[in-house]
Amino acid sequence: MASMKIKKGDMVKVIAGRDKDKEGKVIAVNKKDNTLLVEGVNMVTKHAKPSMANQQGGILHQEGPIDASNVMFLHKGKATRVGFKMDGDKKVRYAKSTGDVID
């Protein structure tokens, strides 16, 4: 399985779908399904029964998964593609638009 180019904590921009042009921070990454949870993007309504954790129950609004192909990494405020290269003996991510190493 190829490694994901976007990691938890990255800032991304949505490039397709209902939430196009929204930006947010990646909350979670699911490598198996190639999906992400992004703050404030693809909000879904969930009806929850009262439980010990949630005494009140009711209608909750939370982020739904979005496919990784529908987002682009934000580097210095601009959307860019991400590539991998070897930096000495370490594999690092870099922004293809500028060539800068991300991490």
N, C-alpha and C positions, 0 to 999 in steps of 0.2 A: 504494500500500500504506500503510495506517495505521501510525503509529508504535506501538511496544510501550510499555505503561505500566510495565513492570518492566524494570530494567536490571541488568547484571552488578554484583555487590557488594551488592545490596539484600537485606534480611532479609525472608523470606516465610513464610507459614503455609499448609500444605496443607489444603484444605477439602473434598476429595473423593478417593475411592479407597482403596487398601490402606493408605497412609501418612497417613490423615487425622489432623489435629491435630499433626503433626510440624512443627517449625520449622527453618529453615536458611538459609544464605547462598547466593545465586545464583552459580554458578561460570561458567556460559556461557549465552548467549541465541542461539537460532536463529530469526531473524525470518521466514525463508522457510517453515518448518514450524510456526511459532508454539509452539515448545517451549523448555523451560528445563532446565538441569542444576542440581539443588539438592543441597547438601552433605548426605549421609546419608539421602537420600530416593530411593525406587525403586531400591534396590540390586539389581544383577544379577550373575550369575556368568558369568565369561568364561574359557574354556579357551585358554591361550596356549602356543604352541610356543616352545621355547628360541630366542632370537635374540641378536644382538650387544647390544641394549639390555637384554634380559631374559635373562640367562644361564641361570637356573634353569627358566624356563617355569612351567607348573602352572596352578592355578586362581586367578583374580584376582576380587576383589569390587570393583565400581565402580558409580558412579551411572548410571542410565539416564535418558533424556529424559522429562519430564512436561509435559503440555499446560499452557499459560499460563493457561487458564481454570480450572484446578484449584488455583490458588494465589491468595492475597491478600497484599498488601503489609502489612508490620508497621510501625506508627508508634507509638512510645512504648509498645511491648508489646502493642498491640491491632491486630487485623486491620481494615483500612480499604480502601475503594475509592480509586482514584487518578483524578484529573482533570487537565486542562490549562487554564491561563489565561494571559493576557498580563500580565506584570509590567513596565510601561513598554513597552519595545520587545522584551523577551525573552519567549519562551514557556517557562513553568515548570510542573513537576508540583506538585500539591497534594493533601493528604489530605482527602477529602470529609467525613470525620467531624468534623474539627476546623477545617478551612480553612487549616491551616499549610502553608507552602511547603516542599516536600521538598528541592529542589536549586536 
